[in-house]
Amino acid sequence: MSEKDKTTKATAEATGRERTDMEHSDTQGMDNRRKIVSSEHLASDGNWPLSEVEYGMTVVYNAFSQWMVRCANAAGIGELAVLDILILHNINHRGREKRLNDIAFMLNIIDTHTVNYALKKLLKLELVTGTKRGKEIFYATSNKGKLACEEYGRVREQCLLDGLQMLDIDQQELAKLASTLRSMSGLYDQASRAAASL
């Protein structure tokens, strides 16, 4: 083996050792850091990262819920709860009429009674209209509902999106995060079915 080949081999071996040491150090760092979970008794050594994600989802959902209510209030529709707001935006989505089952399916809501209650509230506030066709009722946003959604969008642009630009998160990262969360919803759906069979 030539001196050049020996030097190249020695460099590669040293680089490999350094990479292994760094990876080991990173793993140790992860193992030694304090785990940020809401329920330590559910975070065993093998699955604590999922518990961290669950805590993150819980905190984000509660912050998101609070944001939606305050944004709706600023938009002039302060009578609405979180589910009411989600359903109003869903009905307004793409300007297409929706049935109760369509809304529940889109938002992954099993208890359709809660959707029905929200729809009655939105009808009473004249934010949506309902048209009966056969046995089904098709819901659409009224002019008042469309204006409310537009005003909500303006408040969102001013208060939320300006703040997002200050974070070091690009559009691709957000898209990947959204895809991961949708995939995880399938994981929890499957786990729910498994738990129901026990």
Backbone hydrogen bonds, N-H to C=O, Kabsch-Sander energy under -0.5 kcal/mol:
donor,donor_aa,acceptor,acceptor_aa,energy
6,K,2,S,-2.4
7,T,3,E,-2.4
8,T,4,K,-2.4
9,K,5,D,-2.5
10,A,6,K,-2.5
11,T,7,T,-2.3
12,A,8,T,-2.3
13,E,9,K,-2.4
14,A,10,A,-2.2
15,T,11,T,-2.6
16,G,12,A,-2.4
17,R,13,E,-2.3
18,E,14,A,-2.5
19,R,15,T,-2.6
20,T,16,G,-2.4
21,D,17,R,-2.7
22,M,18,E,-2.6
23,E,19,R,-2.7
24,H,20,T,-2.6
25,S,21,D,-2.5
26,D,22,M,-2.8
27,T,23,E,-2.4
28,Q,24,H,-2.6
29,G,25,S,-2.5
30,M,26,D,-2.2
31,D,27,T,-2.4
32,N,28,Q,-2.5
33,R,29,G,-1.4
37,V,35,K,-1.1
42,L,39,S,-2.2
43,A,40,E,-1.4
44,S,42,L,-1.0
47,N,44,S,-0.9
48,W,44,S,-1.1
50,L,47,N,-0.8
51,S,47,N,-1.4
52,E,48,W,-2.3
53,V,49,P,-2.1
54,E,50,L,-2.7
55,Y,51,S,-2.1
56,G,52,E,-2.5
57,M,53,V,-2.9
58,T,54,E,-2.3
59,V,55,Y,-2.6
60,V,56,G,-2.6
61,Y,57,M,-2.8
62,N,58,T,-2.2
63,A,59,V,-2.3
64,F,60,V,-3.1
65,S,61,Y,-2.7
66,Q,62,N,-2.2
67,W,63,A,-2.4
68,M,64,F,-2.6
69,V,65,S,-2.0
70,R,66,Q,-2.2
71,C,67,W,-2.9
72,A,68,M,-2.6
73,N,69,V,-2.2
74,A,70,R,-2.3
75,A,71,C,-1.5
76,G,73,N,-1.3
77,I,72,A,-3.0
80,L,77,I,-1.3
85,I,81,A,-2.2
86,L,82,V,-2.4
87,I,83,L,-2.4
88,L,84,D,-2.5
89,H,85,I,-2.4
90,N,86,L,-2.1
91,I,87,I,-2.6
92,N,88,L,-2.0
93,H,89,H,-1.1
95,G,92,N,-1.8
96,R,93,H,-1.4
98,K,139,Y,-2.3
103,I,99,R,-2.1
104,A,100,L,-2.5
105,F,101,N,-2.3
106,M,102,D,-2.5
107,L,103,I,-2.2
108,N,104,A,-0.5
108,N,105,F,-0.8
109,I,104,A,-2.9
110,I,108,N,-0.6
112,T,110,I,-1.3
114,T,111,D,-1.1
115,V,111,D,-0.8
116,N,112,T,-2.6
117,Y,113,H,-2.4
118,A,114,T,-2.0
119,L,115,V,-2.5
120,K,116,N,-2.1
121,K,117,Y,-1.8
122,L,118,A,-2.5
123,L,119,L,-2.5
124,K,120,K,-2.3
125,L,121,K,-1.9
126,E,123,L,-1.3
127,L,122,L,-2.5
128,V,122,L,-1.0
129,T,140,A,-3.1
131,T,138,F,-2.6
132,K,130,G,-0.5
133,R,136,E,-3.2
136,E,133,R,-1.8
138,F,131,T,-2.9
139,Y,98,K,-3.4
139,Y,137,I,-0.5
140,A,129,T,-2.0
142,S,127,L,-1.8
146,K,142,S,-2.7
147,L,143,N,-2.4
148,A,144,K,-2.0
149,C,145,G,-2.2
150,E,146,K,-2.3
151,E,147,L,-2.5
152,Y,148,A,-2.4
153,G,149,C,-2.2
154,R,150,E,-1.8
155,V,151,E,-2.3
156,R,152,Y,-2.7
157,E,153,G,-2.4
158,Q,154,R,-2.1
159,C,155,V,-2.9
160,L,156,R,-2.2
161,L,156,R,-1.9
162,D,157,E,-0.9
164,L,160,L,-1.9
165,Q,161,L,-1.5
166,M,162,D,-0.5
166,M,163,G,-0.9
167,L,163,G,-0.6
167,L,164,L,-1.3
169,I,167,L,-1.7
174,L,170,D,-1.8
175,A,171,Q,-2.4
176,K,172,Q,-2.3
177,L,173,E,-2.4
178,A,174,L,-2.6
179,S,175,A,-2.1
180,T,176,K,-2.4
181,L,177,L,-2.5
182,R,178,A,-2.1
183,S,179,S,-2.1
184,M,180,T,-2.4
185,S,181,L,-1.6
186,G,182,R,-1.1
187,L,183,S,-1.4
188,Y,184,M,-2.3
189,D,185,S,-2.2
190,Q,186,G,-2.4
191,A,187,L,-2.2
192,S,188,Y,-2.1
193,R,189,D,-2.0
194,A,190,Q,-2.2
195,A,191,A,-2.6
196,A,192,S,-2.2
197,S,193,R,-1.0
197,S,194,A,-0.7
198,L,195,A,-1.1
